[in-house]
Amino acid sequence: MKEKKYKEPLKSETETTINVIYDENKLSVYTNKVLLQKQLNKLLGEPTKELKIKRSISGSIWDIPLDDKIKIQRLIVKANIYEL
């Protein structure tokens, strides 16, 4: 597997959003925080989409079907989205 390069955002521009899209029956997770992107890669697998600036990844999006209770549980329980 090729080593991925991530672009670290400015502290004031770091964000993570979780949206429930009922029409499409999915949970959409976006983050530009590097450590969380790496952690979600391990827990959820490859992202649906990677946003890039030149060759570096500036953000990642995962789309998880609402039926996939295991991935949603991993996201809530194991991922450090709350920075606790």
mmCIF file of the N, C-alpha and C atoms, coordinates in Angstrom:
data_MODEL
# 
_entry.id   MODEL 
# 
loop_
_atom_site.group_PDB 
_atom_site.id 
_atom_site.type_symbol 
_atom_site.label_atom_id 
_atom_site.label_alt_id 
_atom_site.label_comp_id 
_atom_site.label_asym_id 
_atom_site.label_entity_id 
_atom_site.label_seq_id 
_atom_site.pdbx_PDB_ins_code 
_atom_site.Cartn_x 
_atom_site.Cartn_y 
_atom_site.Cartn_z 
_atom_site.occupancy 
_atom_site.B_iso_or_equiv 
_atom_site.pdbx_formal_charge 
_atom_site.auth_seq_id 
_atom_site.auth_comp_id 
_atom_site.auth_asym_id 
_atom_site.auth_atom_id 
_atom_site.pdbx_PDB_model_num 
ATOM 1   N N  . MET A 1 1  ? 0.828   -1.185 0.000  1.00 0.00 ? 1  MET A N  1 
ATOM 2   C CA . MET A 1 1  ? 0.000   0.000  0.000  1.00 0.00 ? 1  MET A CA 1 
ATOM 3   C C  . MET A 1 1  ? 0.870   1.245  0.000  1.00 0.00 ? 1  MET A C  1 
ATOM 4   N N  . LYS A 1 2  ? 0.520   2.192  -0.832 1.00 0.00 ? 2  LYS A N  1 
ATOM 5   C CA . LYS A 1 2  ? 1.292   3.417  -0.969 1.00 0.00 ? 2  LYS A CA 1 
ATOM 6   C C  . LYS A 1 2  ? 1.103   4.321  0.253  1.00 0.00 ? 2  LYS A C  1 
ATOM 7   N N  . GLU A 1 3  ? 2.184   4.908  0.719  1.00 0.00 ? 3  GLU A N  1 
ATOM 8   C CA . GLU A 1 3  ? 2.137   5.814  1.862  1.00 0.00 ? 3  GLU A CA 1 
ATOM 9   C C  . GLU A 1 3  ? 1.372   7.081  1.468  1.00 0.00 ? 3  GLU A C  1 
ATOM 10  N N  . LYS A 1 4  ? 0.408   7.456  2.295  1.00 0.00 ? 4  LYS A N  1 
ATOM 11  C CA . LYS A 1 4  ? -0.392  8.645  2.013  1.00 0.00 ? 4  LYS A CA 1 
ATOM 12  C C  . LYS A 1 4  ? 0.235   9.850  2.695  1.00 0.00 ? 4  LYS A C  1 
ATOM 13  N N  . LYS A 1 5  ? 0.178   10.987 2.003  1.00 0.00 ? 5  LYS A N  1 
ATOM 14  C CA . LYS A 1 5  ? 0.667   12.238 2.568  1.00 0.00 ? 5  LYS A CA 1 
ATOM 15  C C  . LYS A 1 5  ? -0.530  13.106 2.894  1.00 0.00 ? 5  LYS A C  1 
ATOM 16  N N  . TYR A 1 6  ? -0.546  13.616 4.120  1.00 0.00 ? 6  TYR A N  1 
ATOM 17  C CA . TYR A 1 6  ? -1.646  14.451 4.569  1.00 0.00 ? 6  TYR A CA 1 
ATOM 18  C C  . TYR A 1 6  ? -1.178  15.882 4.758  1.00 0.00 ? 6  TYR A C  1 
ATOM 19  N N  . LYS A 1 7  ? -2.059  16.824 4.476  1.00 0.00 ? 7  LYS A N  1 
ATOM 20  C CA . LYS A 1 7  ? -1.774  18.235 4.705  1.00 0.00 ? 7  LYS A CA 1 
ATOM 21  C C  . LYS A 1 7  ? -2.432  18.632 6.019  1.00 0.00 ? 7  LYS A C  1 
ATOM 22  N N  . GLU A 1 8  ? -1.626  19.072 6.967  1.00 0.00 ? 8  GLU A N  1 
ATOM 23  C CA . GLU A 1 8  ? -2.125  19.475 8.282  1.00 0.00 ? 8  GLU A CA 1 
ATOM 24  C C  . GLU A 1 8  ? -2.810  20.839 8.157  1.00 0.00 ? 8  GLU A C  1 
ATOM 25  N N  . PRO A 1 9  ? -4.099  20.943 8.563  1.00 0.00 ? 9  PRO A N  1 
ATOM 26  C CA . PRO A 1 9  ? -4.793  22.229 8.470  1.00 0.00 ? 9  PRO A CA 1 
ATOM 27  C C  . PRO A 1 9  ? -4.349  23.174 9.584  1.00 0.00 ? 9  PRO A C  1 
ATOM 28  N N  . LEU A 1 10 ? -4.637  24.454 9.402  1.00 0.00 ? 10 LEU A N  1 
ATOM 29  C CA . LEU A 1 10 ? -4.401  25.404 10.478 1.00 0.00 ? 10 LEU A CA 1 
ATOM 30  C C  . LEU A 1 10 ? -5.301  25.029 11.647 1.00 0.00 ? 10 LEU A C  1 
ATOM 31  N N  . LYS A 1 11 ? -4.852  25.277 12.857 1.00 0.00 ? 11 LYS A N  1 
ATOM 32  C CA . LYS A 1 11 ? -5.612  24.905 14.055 1.00 0.00 ? 11 LYS A CA 1 
ATOM 33  C C  . LYS A 1 11 ? -7.033  25.480 14.009 1.00 0.00 ? 11 LYS A C  1 
ATOM 34  N N  . SER A 1 12 ? -7.166  26.720 13.537 1.00 0.00 ? 12 SER A N  1 
ATOM 35  C CA . SER A 1 12 ? -8.482  27.367 13.503 1.00 0.00 ? 12 SER A CA 1 
ATOM 36  C C  . SER A 1 12 ? -9.385  26.815 12.399 1.00 0.00 ? 12 SER A C  1 
ATOM 37  N N  . GLU A 1 13 ? -8.813  26.043 11.455 1.00 0.00 ? 13 GLU A N  1 
ATOM 38  C CA . GLU A 1 13 ? -9.593  25.505 10.346 1.00 0.00 ? 13 GLU A CA 1 
ATOM 39  C C  . GLU A 1 13 ? -9.869  24.008 10.474 1.00 0.00 ? 13 GLU A C  1 
ATOM 40  N N  . THR A 1 14 ? -9.488  23.403 11.586 1.00 0.00 ? 14 THR A N  1 
ATOM 41  C CA . THR A 1 14 ? -9.716  21.979 11.804 1.00 0.00 ? 14 THR A CA 1 
ATOM 42  C C  . THR A 1 14 ? -11.206 21.746 12.047 1.00 0.00 ? 14 THR A C  1 
ATOM 43  N N  . GLU A 1 15 ? -11.766 20.759 11.331 1.00 0.00 ? 15 GLU A N  1 
ATOM 44  C CA . GLU A 1 15 ? -13.189 20.473 11.515 1.00 0.00 ? 15 GLU A CA 1 
ATOM 45  C C  . GLU A 1 15 ? -13.512 19.013 11.238 1.00 0.00 ? 15 GLU A C  1 
ATOM 46  N N  . THR A 1 16 ? -14.565 18.557 11.890 1.00 0.00 ? 16 THR A N  1 
ATOM 47  C CA . THR A 1 16 ? -15.126 17.229 11.661 1.00 0.00 ? 16 THR A CA 1 
ATOM 48  C C  . THR A 1 16 ? -16.636 17.395 11.673 1.00 0.00 ? 16 THR A C  1 
ATOM 49  N N  . THR A 1 17 ? -17.293 16.915 10.618 1.00 0.00 ? 17 THR A N  1 
ATOM 50  C CA . THR A 1 17 ? -18.752 16.998 10.570 1.00 0.00 ? 17 THR A CA 1 
ATOM 51  C C  . THR A 1 17 ? -19.329 15.610 10.330 1.00 0.00 ? 17 THR A C  1 
ATOM 52  N N  . ILE A 1 18 ? -20.434 15.342 11.002 1.00 0.00 ? 18 ILE A N  1 
ATOM 53  C CA . ILE A 1 18 ? -21.159 14.083 10.824 1.00 0.00 ? 18 ILE A CA 1 
ATOM 54  C C  . ILE A 1 18 ? -22.589 14.454 10.445 1.00 0.00 ? 18 ILE A C  1 
ATOM 55  N N  . ASN A 1 19 ? -23.012 14.035 9.258  1.00 0.00 ? 19 ASN A N  1 
ATOM 56  C CA . ASN A 1 19 ? -24.352 14.348 8.767  1.00 0.00 ? 19 ASN A CA 1 
ATOM 57  C C  . ASN A 1 19 ? -25.132 13.067 8.528  1.00 0.00 ? 19 ASN A C  1 
ATOM 58  N N  . VAL A 1 20 ? -26.403 13.089 8.905  1.00 0.00 ? 20 VAL A N  1 
ATOM 59  C CA . VAL A 1 20 ? -27.296 11.989 8.587  1.00 0.00 ? 20 VAL A CA 1 
ATOM 60  C C  . VAL A 1 20 ? -28.112 12.445 7.382  1.00 0.00 ? 20 VAL A C  1 
ATOM 61  N N  . ILE A 1 21 ? -27.977 11.725 6.271  1.00 0.00 ? 21 ILE A N  1 
ATOM 62  C CA . ILE A 1 21 ? -28.695 12.055 5.046  1.00 0.00 ? 21 ILE A CA 1 
ATOM 63  C C  . ILE A 1 21 ? -29.799 11.012 4.888  1.00 0.00 ? 21 ILE A C  1 
ATOM 64  N N  . TYR A 1 22 ? -30.980 11.376 5.322  1.00 0.00 ? 22 TYR A N  1 
ATOM 65  C CA . TYR A 1 22 ? -32.092 10.427 5.378  1.00 0.00 ? 22 TYR A CA 1 
ATOM 66  C C  . TYR A 1 22 ? -32.553 9.992  3.991  1.00 0.00 ? 22 TYR A C  1 
ATOM 67  N N  . ASP A 1 23 ? -32.572 10.918 3.019  1.00 0.00 ? 23 ASP A N  1 
ATOM 68  C CA . ASP A 1 23 ? -33.022 10.567 1.666  1.00 0.00 ? 23 ASP A CA 1 
ATOM 69  C C  . ASP A 1 23 ? -32.161 9.473  1.044  1.00 0.00 ? 23 ASP A C  1 
ATOM 70  N N  . GLU A 1 24 ? -30.869 9.492  1.348  1.00 0.00 ? 24 GLU A N  1 
ATOM 71  C CA . GLU A 1 24 ? -29.939 8.518  0.779  1.00 0.00 ? 24 GLU A CA 1 
ATOM 72  C C  . GLU A 1 24 ? -29.633 7.387  1.759  1.00 0.00 ? 24 GLU A C  1 
ATOM 73  N N  . ASN A 1 25 ? -30.240 7.430  2.943  1.00 0.00 ? 25 ASN A N  1 
ATOM 74  C CA . ASN A 1 25 ? -30.075 6.391  3.964  1.00 0.00 ? 25 ASN A CA 1 
ATOM 75  C C  . ASN A 1 25 ? -28.598 6.170  4.318  1.00 0.00 ? 25 ASN A C  1 
ATOM 76  N N  . LYS A 1 26 ? -27.884 7.284  4.590  1.00 0.00 ? 26 LYS A N  1 
ATOM 77  C CA . LYS A 1 26 ? -26.462 7.149  4.919  1.00 0.00 ? 26 LYS A CA 1 
ATOM 78  C C  . LYS A 1 26 ? -26.021 8.177  5.948  1.00 0.00 ? 26 LYS A C  1 
ATOM 79  N N  . LEU A 1 27 ? -24.912 7.851  6.589  1.00 0.00 ? 27 LEU A N  1 
ATOM 80  C CA . LEU A 1 27 ? -24.231 8.725  7.528  1.00 0.00 ? 27 LEU A CA 1 
ATOM 81  C C  . LEU A 1 27 ? -22.970 9.198  6.818  1.00 0.00 ? 27 LEU A C  1 
ATOM 82  N N  . SER A 1 28 ? -22.786 10.499 6.711  1.00 0.00 ? 28 SER A N  1 
ATOM 83  C CA . SER A 1 28 ? -21.622 11.044 6.019  1.00 0.00 ? 28 SER A CA 1 
ATOM 84  C C  . SER A 1 28 ? -20.699 11.702 7.041  1.00 0.00 ? 28 SER A C  1 
ATOM 85  N N  . VAL A 1 29 ? -19.430 11.280 7.041  1.00 0.00 ? 29 VAL A N  1 
ATOM 86  C CA . VAL A 1 29 ? -18.444 11.796 7.990  1.00 0.00 ? 29 VAL A CA 1 
ATOM 87  C C  . VAL A 1 29 ? -17.343 12.486 7.204  1.00 0.00 ? 29 VAL A C  1 
ATOM 88  N N  . TYR A 1 30 ? -17.088 13.765 7.534  1.00 0.00 ? 30 TYR A N  1 
ATOM 89  C CA . TYR A 1 30 ? -15.999 14.515 6.906  1.00 0.00 ? 30 TYR A CA 1 
ATOM 90  C C  . TYR A 1 30 ? -15.055 14.993 7.997  1.00 0.00 ? 30 TYR A C  1 
ATOM 91  N N  . THR A 1 31 ? -13.763 14.886 7.744  1.00 0.00 ? 31 THR A N  1 
ATOM 92  C CA . THR A 1 31 ? -12.778 15.463 8.661  1.00 0.00 ? 31 THR A CA 1 
ATOM 93  C C  . THR A 1 31 ? -11.541 15.887 7.878  1.00 0.00 ? 31 THR A C  1 
ATOM 94  N N  . ASN A 1 32 ? -10.889 16.921 8.381  1.00 0.00 ? 32 ASN A N  1 
ATOM 95  C CA . ASN A 1 32 ? -9.601  17.322 7.817  1.00 0.00 ? 32 ASN A CA 1 
ATOM 96  C C  . ASN A 1 32 ? -8.497  17.192 8.862  1.00 0.00 ? 32 ASN A C  1 
ATOM 97  N N  . LYS A 1 33 ? -8.835  16.586 9.998  1.00 0.00 ? 33 LYS A N  1 
ATOM 98  C CA . LYS A 1 33 ? -7.848  16.361 11.056 1.00 0.00 ? 33 LYS A CA 1 
ATOM 99  C C  . LYS A 1 33 ? -7.048  15.102 10.720 1.00 0.00 ? 33 LYS A C  1 
ATOM 100 N N  . VAL A 1 34 ? -5.746  15.233 10.599 1.00 0.00 ? 34 VAL A N  1 
ATOM 101 C CA . VAL A 1 34 ? -4.878  14.162 10.115 1.00 0.00 ? 34 VAL A CA 1 
ATOM 102 C C  . VAL A 1 34 ? -4.952  12.913 10.992 1.00 0.00 ? 34 VAL A C  1 
ATOM 103 N N  . LEU A 1 35 ? -4.810  13.048 12.303 1.00 0.00 ? 35 LEU A N  1 
ATOM 104 C CA . LEU A 1 35 ? -4.826  11.867 13.176 1.00 0.00 ? 35 LEU A CA 1 
ATOM 105 C C  . LEU A 1 35 ? -6.160  11.139 13.107 1.00 0.00 ? 35 LEU A C  1 
ATOM 106 N N  . LEU A 1 36 ? -7.242  11.880 13.014 1.00 0.00 ? 36 LEU A N  1 
ATOM 107 C CA . LEU A 1 36 ? -8.560  11.255 12.921 1.00 0.00 ? 36 LEU A CA 1 
ATOM 108 C C  . LEU A 1 36 ? -8.743  10.570 11.566 1.00 0.00 ? 36 LEU A C  1 
ATOM 109 N N  . GLN A 1 37 ? -8.217  11.156 10.494 1.00 0.00 ? 37 GLN A N  1 
ATOM 110 C CA . GLN A 1 37 ? -8.289  10.524 9.175  1.00 0.00 ? 37 GLN A CA 1 
ATOM 111 C C  . GLN A 1 37 ? -7.577  9.179  9.187  1.00 0.00 ? 37 GLN A C  1 
ATOM 112 N N  . LYS A 1 38 ? -6.398  9.137  9.775  1.00 0.00 ? 38 LYS A N  1 
ATOM 113 C CA . LYS A 1 38 ? -5.646  7.881  9.858  1.00 0.00 ? 38 LYS A CA 1 
ATOM 114 C C  . LYS A 1 38 ? -6.388  6.847  10.698 1.00 0.00 ? 38 LYS A C  1 
ATOM 115 N N  . GLN A 1 39 ? -6.965  7.284  11.800 1.00 0.00 ? 39 GLN A N  1 
ATOM 116 C CA . GLN A 1 39 ? -7.700  6.380  12.686 1.00 0.00 ? 39 GLN A CA 1 
ATOM 117 C C  . GLN A 1 39 ? -8.944  5.835  11.975 1.00 0.00 ? 39 GLN A C  1 
ATOM 118 N N  . LEU A 1 40 ? -9.684  6.699  11.279 1.00 0.00 ? 40 LEU A N  1 
ATOM 119 C CA . LEU A 1 40 ? -10.880 6.259  10.573 1.00 0.00 ? 40 LEU A CA 1 
ATOM 120 C C  . LEU A 1 40 ? -10.536 5.339  9.411  1.00 0.00 ? 40 LEU A C  1 
ATOM 121 N N  . ASN A 1 41 ? -9.383  5.551  8.790  1.00 0.00 ? 41 ASN A N  1 
ATOM 122 C CA . ASN A 1 41 ? -8.926  4.636  7.737  1.00 0.00 ? 41 ASN A CA 1 
ATOM 123 C C  . ASN A 1 41 ? -8.793  3.223  8.275  1.00 0.00 ? 41 ASN A C  1 
ATOM 124 N N  . LYS A 1 42 ? -8.259  3.092  9.491  1.00 0.00 ? 42 LYS A N  1 
ATOM 125 C CA . LYS A 1 42 ? -8.086  1.768  10.097 1.00 0.00 ? 42 LYS A CA 1 
ATOM 126 C C  . LYS A 1 42 ? -9.423  1.172  10.535 1.00 0.00 ? 42 LYS A C  1 
ATOM 127 N N  . LEU A 1 43 ? -10.299 1.995  11.111 1.00 0.00 ? 43 LEU A N  1 
ATOM 128 C CA . LEU A 1 43 ? -11.567 1.502  11.643 1.00 0.00 ? 43 LEU A CA 1 
ATOM 129 C C  . LEU A 1 43 ? -12.629 1.246  10.579 1.00 0.00 ? 43 LEU A C  1 
ATOM 130 N N  . LEU A 1 44 ? -12.745 2.161  9.611  1.00 0.00 ? 44 LEU A N  1 
ATOM 131 C CA . LEU A 1 44 ? -13.831 2.104  8.634  1.00 0.00 ? 44 LEU A CA 1 
ATOM 132 C C  . LEU A 1 44 ? -13.389 1.672  7.248  1.00 0.00 ? 44 LEU A C  1 
ATOM 133 N N  . GLY A 1 45 ? -12.090 1.657  7.006  1.00 0.00 ? 45 GLY A N  1 
ATOM 134 C CA . GLY A 1 45 ? -11.594 1.340  5.675  1.00 0.00 ? 45 GLY A CA 1 
ATOM 135 C C  . GLY A 1 45 ? -11.350 2.608  4.873  1.00 0.00 ? 45 GLY A C  1 
ATOM 136 N N  . GLU A 1 46 ? -11.083 2.429  3.603  1.00 0.00 ? 46 GLU A N  1 
ATOM 137 C CA . GLU A 1 46 ? -10.781 3.564  2.721  1.00 0.00 ? 46 GLU A CA 1 
ATOM 138 C C  . GLU A 1 46 ? -11.968 4.524  2.651  1.00 0.00 ? 46 GLU A C  1 
ATOM 139 N N  . PRO A 1 47 ? -11.690 5.833  2.605  1.00 0.00 ? 47 PRO A N  1 
ATOM 140 C CA . PRO A 1 47 ? -12.783 6.799  2.505  1.00 0.00 ? 47 PRO A CA 1 
ATOM 141 C C  . PRO A 1 47 ? -13.466 6.743  1.139  1.00 0.00 ? 47 PRO A C  1 
ATOM 142 N N  . THR A 1 48 ? -14.699 7.226  1.109  1.00 0.00 ? 48 THR A N  1 
ATOM 143 C CA . THR A 1 48 ? -15.444 7.311  -0.142 1.00 0.00 ? 48 THR A CA 1 
ATOM 144 C C  . THR A 1 48 ? -14.785 8.323  -1.068 1.00 0.00 ? 48 THR A C  1 
ATOM 145 N N  . LYS A 1 49 ? -14.280 9.422  -0.468 1.00 0.00 ? 49 LYS A N  1 
ATOM 146 C CA . LYS A 1 49 ? -13.648 10.475 -1.263 1.00 0.00 ? 49 LYS A CA 1 
ATOM 147 C C  . LYS A 1 49 ? -12.529 11.116 -0.459 1.00 0.00 ? 49 LYS A C  1 
ATOM 148 N N  . GLU A 1 50 ? -11.422 11.410 -1.130 1.00 0.00 ? 50 GLU A N  1 
ATOM 149 C CA . GLU A 1 50 ? -10.318 12.134 -0.503 1.00 0.00 ? 50 GLU A CA 1 
ATOM 150 C C  . GLU A 1 50 ? -10.150 13.461 -1.229 1.00 0.00 ? 50 GLU A C  1 
ATOM 151 N N  . LEU A 1 51 ? -10.154 14.537 -0.478 1.00 0.00 ? 51 LEU A N  1 
ATOM 152 C CA . LEU A 1 51 ? -9.963  15.867 -1.040 1.00 0.00 ? 51 LEU A CA 1 
ATOM 153 C C  . LEU A 1 51 ? -8.466  16.174 -1.002 1.00 0.00 ? 51 LEU A C  1 
ATOM 154 N N  . LYS A 1 52 ? -7.927  16.659 -2.115 1.00 0.00 ? 52 LYS A N  1 
ATOM 155 C CA . LYS A 1 52 ? -6.482  16.839 -2.195 1.00 0.00 ? 52 LYS A CA 1 
ATOM 156 C C  . LYS A 1 52 ? -6.108  18.259 -2.581 1.00 0.00 ? 52 LYS A C  1 
ATOM 157 N N  . ILE A 1 53 ? -4.957  18.674 -2.073 1.00 0.00 ? 53 ILE A N  1 
ATOM 158 C CA . ILE A 1 53 ? -4.286  19.891 -2.504 1.00 0.00 ? 53 ILE A CA 1 
ATOM 159 C C  . ILE A 1 53 ? -2.940  19.421 -3.023 1.00 0.00 ? 53 ILE A C  1 
ATOM 160 N N  . LYS A 1 54 ? -2.764  19.561 -4.321 1.00 0.00 ? 54 LYS A N  1 
ATOM 161 C CA . LYS A 1 54 ? -1.613  18.990 -5.023 1.00 0.00 ? 54 LYS A CA 1 
ATOM 162 C C  . LYS A 1 54 ? -1.556  17.495 -4.764 1.00 0.00 ? 54 LYS A C  1 
ATOM 163 N N  . ARG A 1 55 ? -0.536  16.994 -4.097 1.00 0.00 ? 55 ARG A N  1 
ATOM 164 C CA . ARG A 1 55 ? -0.417  15.549 -3.835 1.00 0.00 ? 55 ARG A CA 1 
ATOM 165 C C  . ARG A 1 55 ? -0.786  15.162 -2.407 1.00 0.00 ? 55 ARG A C  1 
ATOM 166 N N  . SER A 1 56 ? -1.133  16.149 -1.590 1.00 0.00 ? 56 SER A N  1 
ATOM 167 C CA . SER A 1 56 ? -1.438  15.879 -0.180 1.00 0.00 ? 56 SER A CA 1 
ATOM 168 C C  . SER A 1 56 ? -2.942  15.826 0.061  1.00 0.00 ? 56 SER A C  1 
ATOM 169 N N  . ILE A 1 57 ? -3.353  14.938 0.942  1.00 0.00 ? 57 ILE A N  1 
ATOM 170 C CA . ILE A 1 57 ? -4.764  14.798 1.297  1.00 0.00 ? 57 ILE A CA 1 
ATOM 171 C C  . ILE A 1 57 ? -5.114  15.880 2.313  1.00 0.00 ? 57 ILE A C  1 
ATOM 172 N N  . SER A 1 58 ? -6.111  16.696 1.977  1.00 0.00 ? 58 SER A N  1 
ATOM 173 C CA . SER A 1 58 ? -6.511  17.779 2.880  1.00 0.00 ? 58 SER A CA 1 
ATOM 174 C C  . SER A 1 58 ? -7.775  17.452 3.659  1.00 0.00 ? 58 SER A C  1 
ATOM 175 N N  . GLY A 1 59 ? -8.472  16.395 3.276  1.00 0.00 ? 59 GLY A N  1 
ATOM 176 C CA . GLY A 1 59 ? -9.683  15.994 3.977  1.00 0.00 ? 59 GLY A CA 1 
ATOM 177 C C  . GLY A 1 59 ? -10.203 14.682 3.420  1.00 0.00 ? 59 GLY A C  1 
ATOM 178 N N  . SER A 1 60 ? -11.017 13.988 4.193  1.00 0.00 ? 60 SER A N  1 
ATOM 179 C CA . SER A 1 60 ? -11.571 12.701 3.764  1.00 0.00 ? 60 SER A CA 1 
ATOM 180 C C  . SER A 1 60 ? -13.042 12.628 4.120  1.00 0.00 ? 60 SER A C  1 
ATOM 181 N N  . ILE A 1 61 ? -13.796 11.911 3.277  1.00 0.00 ? 61 ILE A N  1 
ATOM 182 C CA . ILE A 1 61 ? -15.228 11.720 3.487  1.00 0.00 ? 61 ILE A CA 1 
ATOM 183 C C  . ILE A 1 61 ? -15.536 10.229 3.470  1.00 0.00 ? 61 ILE A C  1 
ATOM 184 N N  . TRP A 1 62 ? -16.260 9.768  4.475  1.00 0.00 ? 62 TRP A N  1 
ATOM 185 C CA . TRP A 1 62 ? -16.747 8.388  4.528  1.00 0.00 ? 62 TRP A CA 1 
ATOM 186 C C  . TRP A 1 62 ? -18.260 8.434  4.475  1.00 0.00 ? 62 TRP A C  1 
ATOM 187 N N  . ASP A 1 63 ? -18.861 7.639  3.608  1.00 0.00 ? 63 ASP A N  1 
ATOM 188 C CA . ASP A 1 63 ? -20.306 7.477  3.555  1.00 0.00 ? 63 ASP A CA 1 
ATOM 189 C C  . ASP A 1 63 ? -20.628 6.080  4.063  1.00 0.00 ? 63 ASP A C  1 
ATOM 190 N N  . ILE A 1 64 ? -21.383 6.009  5.152  1.00 0.00 ? 64 ILE A N  1 
ATOM 191 C CA . ILE A 1 64 ? -21.704 4.737  5.791  1.00 0.00 ? 64 ILE A CA 1 
ATOM 192 C C  . ILE A 1 64 ? -23.217 4.530  5.711  1.00 0.00 ? 64 ILE A C  1 
ATOM 193 N N  . PRO A 1 65 ? -23.657 3.418  5.144  1.00 0.00 ? 65 PRO A N  1 
ATOM 194 C CA . PRO A 1 65 ? -25.103 3.142  5.118  1.00 0.00 ? 65 PRO A CA 1 
ATOM 195 C C  . PRO A 1 65 ? -25.648 3.048  6.549  1.00 0.00 ? 65 PRO A C  1 
ATOM 196 N N  . LEU A 1 66 ? -26.838 3.578  6.763  1.00 0.00 ? 66 LEU A N  1 
ATOM 197 C CA . LEU A 1 66 ? -27.431 3.536  8.099  1.00 0.00 ? 66 LEU A CA 1 
ATOM 198 C C  . LEU A 1 66 ? -27.692 2.110  8.567  1.00 0.00 ? 66 LEU A C  1 
ATOM 199 N N  . ASP A 1 67 ? -27.761 1.159  7.639  1.00 0.00 ? 67 ASP A N  1 
ATOM 200 C CA . ASP A 1 67 ? -27.952 -0.249 7.990  1.00 0.00 ? 67 ASP A CA 1 
ATOM 201 C C  . ASP A 1 67 ? -26.693 -0.863 8.602  1.00 0.00 ? 67 ASP A C  1 
ATOM 202 N N  . ASP A 1 68 ? -25.527 -0.279 8.338  1.00 0.00 ? 68 ASP A N  1 
ATOM 203 C CA . ASP A 1 68 ? -24.246 -0.833 8.778  1.00 0.00 ? 68 ASP A CA 1 
ATOM 204 C C  . ASP A 1 68 ? -23.966 -0.430 10.229 1.00 0.00 ? 68 ASP A C  1 
ATOM 205 N N  . LYS A 1 69 ? -24.643 -1.115 11.138 1.00 0.00 ? 69 LYS A N  1 
ATOM 206 C CA . LYS A 1 69 ? -24.549 -0.782 12.570 1.00 0.00 ? 69 LYS A CA 1 
ATOM 207 C C  . LYS A 1 69 ? -23.141 -0.989 13.131 1.00 0.00 ? 69 LYS A C  1 
ATOM 208 N N  . ILE A 1 70 ? -22.408 -1.948 12.588 1.00 0.00 ? 70 ILE A N  1 
ATOM 209 C CA . ILE A 1 70 ? -21.057 -2.241 13.095 1.00 0.00 ? 70 ILE A CA 1 
ATOM 210 C C  . ILE A 1 70 ? -20.120 -1.064 12.843 1.00 0.00 ? 70 ILE A C  1 
ATOM 211 N N  . LYS A 1 71 ? -20.125 -0.518 11.626 1.00 0.00 ? 71 LYS A N  1 
ATOM 212 C CA . LYS A 1 71 ? -19.245 0.623  11.329 1.00 0.00 ? 71 LYS A CA 1 
ATOM 213 C C  . LYS A 1 71 ? -19.650 1.854  12.126 1.00 0.00 ? 71 LYS A C  1 
ATOM 214 N N  . ILE A 1 72 ? -20.949 2.067  12.267 1.00 0.00 ? 72 ILE A N  1 
ATOM 215 C CA . ILE A 1 72 ? -21.420 3.225  13.034 1.00 0.00 ? 72 ILE A CA 1 
ATOM 216 C C  . ILE A 1 72 ? -21.013 3.078  14.499 1.00 0.00 ? 72 ILE A C  1 
ATOM 217 N N  . GLN A 1 73 ? -21.100 1.866  15.039 1.00 0.00 ? 73 GLN A N  1 
ATOM 218 C CA . GLN A 1 73 ? -20.683 1.625  16.424 1.00 0.00 ? 73 GLN A CA 1 
ATOM 219 C C  . GLN A 1 73 ? -19.180 1.871  16.583 1.00 0.00 ? 73 GLN A C  1 
ATOM 220 N N  . ARG A 1 74 ? -18.384 1.393  15.624 1.00 0.00 ? 74 ARG A N  1 
ATOM 221 C CA . ARG A 1 74 ? -16.934 1.634  15.678 1.00 0.00 ? 74 ARG A CA 1 
ATOM 222 C C  . ARG A 1 74 ? -16.637 3.128  15.669 1.00 0.00 ? 74 ARG A C  1 
ATOM 223 N N  . LEU A 1 75 ? -17.346 3.857  14.823 1.00 0.00 ? 75 LEU A N  1 
ATOM 224 C CA . LEU A 1 75 ? -17.143 5.300  14.718 1.00 0.00 ? 75 LEU A CA 1 
ATOM 225 C C  . LEU A 1 75 ? -17.412 5.983  16.052 1.00 0.00 ? 75 LEU A C  1 
ATOM 226 N N  . ILE A 1 76 ? -18.510 5.630  16.688 1.00 0.00 ? 76 ILE A N  1 
ATOM 227 C CA . ILE A 1 76 ? -18.906 6.291  17.931 1.00 0.00 ? 76 ILE A CA 1 
ATOM 228 C C  . ILE A 1 76 ? -18.054 5.845  19.116 1.00 0.00 ? 76 ILE A C  1 
ATOM 229 N N  . VAL A 1 77 ? -17.790 4.535  19.212 1.00 0.00 ? 77 VAL A N  1 
ATOM 230 C CA . VAL A 1 77 ? -17.109 3.996  20.392 1.00 0.00 ? 77 VAL A CA 1 
ATOM 231 C C  . VAL A 1 77 ? -15.585 4.100  20.301 1.00 0.00 ? 77 VAL A C  1 
ATOM 232 N N  . LYS A 1 78 ? -15.015 3.724  19.167 1.00 0.00 ? 78 LYS A N  1 
ATOM 233 C CA . LYS A 1 78 ? -13.561 3.597  19.091 1.00 0.00 ? 78 LYS A CA 1 
ATOM 234 C C  . LYS A 1 78 ? -12.844 4.815  18.523 1.00 0.00 ? 78 LYS A C  1 
ATOM 235 N N  . ALA A 1 79 ? -13.488 5.549  17.629 1.00 0.00 ? 79 ALA A N  1 
ATOM 236 C CA . ALA A 1 79 ? -12.824 6.716  17.037 1.00 0.00 ? 79 ALA A CA 1 
ATOM 237 C C  . ALA A 1 79 ? -12.803 7.856  18.040 1.00 0.00 ? 79 ALA A C  1 
ATOM 238 N N  . ASN A 1 80 ? -11.707 8.569  18.085 1.00 0.00 ? 80 ASN A N  1 
ATOM 239 C CA . ASN A 1 80 ? -11.554 9.659  19.034 1.00 0.00 ? 80 ASN A CA 1 
ATOM 240 C C  . ASN A 1 80 ? -12.094 10.963 18.421 1.00 0.00 ? 80 ASN A C  1 
ATOM 241 N N  . ILE A 1 81 ? -13.374 10.968 18.040 1.00 0.00 ? 81 ILE A N  1 
ATOM 242 C CA . ILE A 1 81 ? -13.944 12.158 17.414 1.00 0.00 ? 81 ILE A CA 1 
ATOM 243 C C  . ILE A 1 81 ? -14.215 13.263 18.417 1.00 0.00 ? 81 ILE A C  1 
ATOM 244 N N  . TYR A 1 82 ? -14.279 12.915 19.708 1.00 0.00 ? 82 TYR A N  1 
ATOM 245 C CA . TYR A 1 82 ? -14.553 13.900 20.742 1.00 0.00 ? 82 TYR A CA 1 
ATOM 246 C C  . TYR A 1 82 ? -13.275 14.405 21.406 1.00 0.00 ? 82 TYR A C  1 
ATOM 247 N N  . GLU A 1 83 ? -12.144 13.837 21.039 1.00 0.00 ? 83 GLU A N  1 
ATOM 248 C CA . GLU A 1 83 ? -10.831 14.172 21.616 1.00 0.00 ? 83 GLU A CA 1 
ATOM 249 C C  . GLU A 1 83 ? -10.825 14.012 23.127 1.00 0.00 ? 83 GLU A C  1 
ATOM 250 N N  . LEU A 1 84 ? -11.369 12.896 23.620 1.00 0.00 ? 84 LEU A N  1 
ATOM 251 C CA . LEU A 1 84 ? -11.376 12.639 25.066 1.00 0.00 ? 84 LEU A CA 1 
ATOM 252 C C  . LEU A 1 84 ? -10.140 11.898 25.489 1.00 0.00 ? 84 LEU A C  1 
# 
